[in-house]
Structures are given as C-alpha cells and as structure tokens.
Amino acid sequence: ASLLEHEQISYISASLGTYDLVIYGTARDTMDMVSIMDRAVIANPLIHDYECHVVLEFPDAKRGHAPSVTQVVPRQIDHTDRQIIRQAQQDARMSFTDIALQTNISPTSAADRFRKLLTDGIIRVITLPDPTRIGLTLSGNVRIVAKSPTRALAAELSKLPELTSLAVVSGRFQIAAEFNTRDATHFDDFRARMLNTPGVQHAEMSLHRKLYRQHFNWSIPEGT
C-alpha cells in the first residue's frame, strides 16, 4: 500500500519466483531516479532487499532499434505538445476537438501535432487487452543474461509471440521482458523455446500473482 502513494511508480505486481514484487517507475533524470528510490524503496521498512535496473533501450523488431532512452529525443517538443500528450494519456479516446479545447489550439492543429508526434516516434498508440479476459492466465517477467551481442539477442527474442514487452537494461541482466501464456503447458513450451534461443546464457522468471497498479499516465516534465 505504501508504494501506491508514489505516482511516479506506474506498475506494481506481486510475483511468485525470484522476486516478491516487481515495480516500474519513470524519472526525468538520474537525480530524480535516486530521489524516487530513496523515498519509495530505501526508506520503506517493509523492503529488505532490492535490485534496480535502468532501461537503456526498447528494441522494436517491427521498426528497428529504438533510440537509447539516454539519447536526446529526435526533436524538441514544446508546451503544447506536452499538453496534447497529457490529454491523450488521461483518455486515449479523446477527440481532437476536446484536445483542442484543453490546449487552446484549433482541432486541425491538434490533429496535425498528434500525427507529428506519432510520425516522429515520440508517442505510440496501442491496444492493451486484459490478458486474463482473452485466455492468457499465466503472466510474468523474465530477466536474461546474454552470451551474445545484446541487440542481436533482443532481435531473436522479439520473435517469441509470448513476449509483450522487451527492454535492454543495466545491471547483471542485459534484457528484461514481460510475457503472457495460456496455461502451464503453454508456459513450459514458451520457457523451453526462450532458453533455447541462441545467445541466452541464463534466465530468471517470476509469475505475477496480483496486479496492484498499471498505468501509462507518466509524468511529462516541462523544459527541453
């Protein structure tokens, strides 16, 4: 419950396996990240041990490798762009007319700016179903140690349809991913295929027991 007080933590799941809890958060920079860790994790008397990984890159098999998250965005975004992103985060079904009213621009300008944000890869639009409602009853996360070049391994792992997200991370693991499977049989099959992927040296897996929070309303800082 104490972790839910921190809005910069966007994902909290109780797990069975290597970790008791898996949490994701977003930070503006390294100092902000340290501050979040201090407040949410280190100062929490119920957390006795933890492991932190920083996302370095989100490889995308369909569009090629995405830019490193430590690099500057492809172009600068202004205050109006940030307002549009915030409105879309709160309600992805919001019309351009409603976005325009909230941002004091015309609907045509709102639509043009939104499409430009999409084209430049600054935002993405996805459909995120509830896994259990579509028959995917076993979900979890996996941390992988690579024995081949990380990007090459990430490209191979991206071919596994069970993986719903994949990131190159810092720390003793090189890749972190989320997966969904139908049942125990499907999970065992997926696990075998993943471990047999060329370049995988070691993997640690955890199954989600209870999801406490999952949102994408990340803080959009002002400034460059």
NORWONOR-V690417 format. One record per residue. N is the residue number from 1. PHI is phi in degrees with one decimal (NA if undefined). PSI is psi in degrees with one decimal (NA if undefined). D_FIRST is the distance of its C-alpha to the first C-alpha in whole Angstrom. Layout:
N|PHI|PSI|D_FIRST / N|PHI|PSI|D_FIRST
//
This chain:
1|NA|-36.3|0 / 2|-65.1|-31.8|4 / 3|-68.8|-29.3|5 / 4|-67.7|-14.6|5 / 5|-73.5|-15.6|7 / 6|-100.3|106.6|10 / 7|-66.6|-24.0|12 / 8|-75.2|-8.8|14 / 9|-90.0|113.1|12 / 10|-97.8|-10.9|14 / 11|-147.0|127.4|13 / 12|-138.0|123.0|10 / 13|-138.6|131.2|12 / 14|-77.4|135.1|12 / 15|-126.9|160.2|15 / 16|-118.4|116.8|18 / 17|142.5|-132.4|21 / 18|-63.0|-38.7|21 / 19|-120.2|146.0|17 / 20|-80.9|-33.8|14 / 21|-134.9|143.4|12 / 22|-121.6|124.6|14 / 23|-129.9|145.0|13 / 24|-121.7|143.3|15 / 25|-142.5|165.9|16 / 26|-123.3|143.1|19 / 27|-138.0|152.9|21 / 28|-72.3|-37.6|24 / 29|-158.2|-175.9|26 / 30|-65.1|-37.6|25 / 31|-65.1|-40.0|25 / 32|-64.2|-39.1|22 / 33|-63.3|-43.5|20 / 34|-60.6|-41.5|21 / 35|-62.9|-43.2|19 / 36|-63.1|-43.9|16 / 37|-60.8|-43.1|16 / 38|-61.2|-46.5|17 / 39|-74.8|-45.1|14 / 40|-87.5|-32.3|11 / 41|-112.5|-61.1|12 / 42|-64.6|-37.4|15 / 43|-82.2|-2.5|14 / 44|-84.7|114.7|11 / 45|-67.2|-14.9|13 / 46|-87.9|-10.5|11 / 47|-101.5|116.1|12 / 48|-101.4|-20.4|16 / 49|-154.2|149.6|18 / 50|-156.0|163.2|17 / 51|-138.7|129.2|20 / 52|-114.1|133.8|20 / 53|-126.6|135.7|22 / 54|-100.2|129.8|24 / 55|-71.0|124.8|25 / 56|-98.5|-30.3|29 / 57|-164.2|146.2|30 / 58|-110.3|92.9|29 / 59|-63.7|144.3|33 / 60|-129.3|109.5|34 / 61|-64.9|-28.0|36 / 62|-81.0|-32.9|38 / 63|-116.5|8.7|38 / 64|87.6|-179.3|39 / 65|-70.9|128.1|37 / 66|-72.7|155.7|34 / 67|-61.2|148.7|35 / 68|-57.9|142.9|33 / 69|-69.8|-12.1|30 / 70|-88.2|-6.8|31 / 71|-86.7|162.4|34 / 72|-70.1|143.5|35 / 73|-61.1|157.1|34 / 74|-53.9|-32.9|38 / 75|-149.3|162.8|38 / 76|-74.7|143.7|37 / 77|-113.5|143.9|35 / 78|-99.6|-174.8|36 / 79|-60.7|-39.6|34 / 80|-66.2|-41.3|35 / 81|-57.4|-44.1|34 / 82|-64.2|-38.9|30 / 83|-62.8|-42.5|30 / 84|-61.9|-43.2|31 / 85|-62.3|-43.5|28 / 86|-61.4|-42.4|26 / 87|-63.8|-42.0|27 / 88|-67.4|-34.2|27 / 89|-64.5|-39.8|24 / 90|-71.9|-35.7|23 / 91|-152.5|100.8|25 / 92|-67.9|-14.3|27 / 93|-93.9|3.2|30 / 94|-62.2|135.7|31 / 95|-75.4|161.4|35 / 96|-65.7|-29.6|36 / 97|-63.3|-44.1|38 / 98|-68.9|-39.2|35 / 99|-61.9|-40.6|33 / 100|-61.9|-40.5|37 / 101|-63.2|-35.7|36 / 102|-78.7|-22.1|33 / 103|-113.5|1.6|35 / 104|60.8|41.3|38 / 105|-132.7|173.2|40 / 106|-78.5|155.5|42 / 107|-57.6|-36.3|41 / 108|-63.9|-43.3|43 / 109|-65.2|-39.7|42 / 110|-61.6|-44.4|38 / 111|-64.7|-43.0|39 / 112|-63.8|-44.1|41 / 113|-65.1|-41.0|38 / 114|-62.7|-45.6|36 / 115|-64.6|-35.3|38 / 116|-66.0|-39.7|39 / 117|-62.2|-38.6|35 / 118|-66.4|-49.4|35 / 119|-60.2|-38.4|39 / 120|-81.0|-0.5|38 / 121|75.5|15.9|35 / 122|-79.2|-33.5|32 / 123|-129.9|160.8|30 / 124|-135.5|151.4|30 / 125|-114.6|123.0|30 / 126|-133.2|162.1|29 / 127|-106.0|123.6|28 / 128|-117.9|93.3|25 / 129|-76.9|161.3|25 / 130|-75.5|115.1|23 / 131|-54.4|-42.3|24 / 132|-67.0|-26.2|23 / 133|-78.6|-13.3|26 / 134|-115.5|19.9|28 / 135|89.5|9.8|29 / 136|-101.6|90.7|27 / 137|-92.4|-13.6|25 / 138|-117.0|111.1|24 / 139|-123.6|156.9|22 / 140|-175.2|-167.3|21 / 141|-131.6|157.8|22 / 142|-139.0|139.2|24 / 143|-116.4|130.6|25 / 144|-123.6|134.2|29 / 145|-95.8|126.8|32 / 146|-95.3|145.7|35 / 147|-118.5|14.1|38 / 148|-137.8|170.9|40 / 149|-51.2|132.8|39 / 150|-59.6|-43.9|36 / 151|-65.8|-36.2|37 / 152|-65.8|-41.3|39 / 153|-66.7|-41.9|37 / 154|-59.2|-38.4|34 / 155|-64.3|-40.1|37 / 156|-68.0|-44.4|38 / 157|-65.4|-30.5|34 / 158|-63.6|-16.3|34 / 159|-77.4|-14.2|37 / 160|-77.9|116.5|34 / 161|-66.8|-19.2|33 / 162|-73.0|-22.3|30 / 163|-77.9|122.3|28 / 164|-98.2|-21.2|27 / 165|-152.6|151.5|26 / 166|-150.4|134.9|27 / 167|-140.1|145.7|27 / 168|-86.6|127.9|29 / 169|-128.3|165.3|27 / 170|-86.5|166.3|28 / 171|104.2|-163.3|27 / 172|-74.0|-16.0|29 / 173|-103.5|152.0|28 / 174|-102.2|-23.4|30 / 175|-134.9|136.9|28 / 176|-123.6|138.8|25 / 177|-147.7|158.9|25 / 178|-114.5|148.3|23 / 179|-139.8|157.4|25 / 180|-131.2|133.7|25 / 181|-135.4|160.1|28 / 182|-72.9|-47.5|29 / 183|-158.6|-172.0|29 / 184|-62.7|-38.6|30 / 185|-64.7|-45.7|34 / 186|-63.3|-40.8|33 / 187|-60.7|-45.4|30 / 188|-61.7|-40.5|33 / 189|-65.2|-45.6|35 / 190|-61.1|-44.9|33 / 191|-59.8|-42.9|32 / 192|-64.0|-44.3|36 / 193|-64.8|-38.0|37 / 194|-66.1|-47.3|34 / 195|-66.4|-26.2|35 / 196|-88.2|0.2|39 / 197|-67.3|126.5|38 / 198|-55.7|127.5|41 / 199|107.8|-12.6|39 / 200|-85.6|117.9|36 / 201|-93.4|-40.7|36 / 202|-157.4|147.9|33 / 203|-142.7|142.1|29 / 204|-120.5|130.4|26 / 205|-122.1|148.8|24 / 206|-136.5|143.6|21 / 207|-101.4|139.1|20 / 208|-74.2|131.8|17 / 209|-98.4|-44.3|16 / 210|-151.9|131.1|13 / 211|-94.3|121.1|12 / 212|-96.4|-31.9|9 / 213|-156.1|139.8|11 / 214|-154.3|109.6|14 / 215|-143.7|162.5|16 / 216|-121.5|20.6|19 / 217|-84.9|60.4|19 / 218|-68.4|148.6|20 / 219|-65.4|131.3|21 / 220|-108.2|99.9|24 / 221|-68.8|148.8|26 / 222|-78.9|164.9|29 / 223|101.5|-176.5|32 / 224|-81.6|NA|34
//
